[in-house]
Amino acid sequence: MWQQFWYDTRGATAVEYGIIISVLSMVIVSGLGFALGAVRDVWADNNSQITTTLTR
């Protein structure tokens, strides 16, 4: 039974695609995290510059 299961390749492509999709999803999510952090820093810097200019 185990030998038959071990050498059975049916469904292997679906599993491989699932692994590829999960890895790409993790890369996209982490990339979005870095991008959102950079955008937040830009907006915070702009906000502080506007506040400084208006309070002079």
C-alpha positions as CSV (number, residue, x, y, z in Angstrom):
1,M,0.0,0.0,0.0
2,W,2.7,2.5,0.9
3,Q,4.7,1.6,-2.2
4,Q,1.7,2.2,-4.4
5,F,1.1,5.6,-2.6
6,W,4.7,6.6,-2.8
7,Y,5.0,6.1,-6.6
8,D,1.6,7.5,-7.5
9,T,2.1,10.8,-9.3
10,R,-1.5,11.6,-9.9
11,G,-2.3,15.0,-8.5
12,A,1.4,16.0,-8.3
13,T,0.9,18.9,-10.6
14,A,-1.9,20.3,-8.5
15,V,0.2,20.1,-5.4
16,E,3.1,21.8,-7.2
17,Y,0.9,24.6,-8.4
18,G,-0.5,25.0,-4.9
19,I,3.1,25.4,-3.5
20,I,4.0,27.9,-6.1
21,I,0.8,30.0,-5.4
22,S,1.4,29.9,-1.7
23,V,5.0,31.1,-2.1
24,L,4.0,33.9,-4.5
25,S,1.3,34.9,-2.1
26,M,3.8,35.3,0.8
27,V,6.1,37.3,-1.4
28,I,3.3,39.6,-2.5
29,V,2.0,40.1,1.1
30,S,5.5,40.9,2.4
31,G,6.2,43.2,-0.5
32,L,3.0,45.1,0.2
33,G,4.0,45.4,3.8
34,F,7.2,47.1,2.9
35,A,5.5,49.3,0.3
36,L,2.8,50.4,2.8
37,G,5.5,51.2,5.3
38,A,7.3,53.4,2.9
39,V,4.1,55.2,1.8
40,R,3.2,55.8,5.5
41,D,6.7,57.3,6.1
42,V,6.3,59.6,3.1
43,W,2.9,60.8,4.3
44,A,4.1,61.3,7.8
45,D,7.1,63.4,6.5
46,N,4.8,65.5,4.3
47,N,2.4,66.0,7.2
48,S,5.2,67.2,9.5
49,Q,6.5,69.6,6.8
50,I,3.1,71.1,6.2
51,T,2.4,71.5,10.0
52,T,5.8,73.2,10.4
53,T,5.1,75.6,7.5
54,L,1.7,76.5,8.7
55,T,2.7,77.1,12.3
56,R,5.4,79.6,11.4
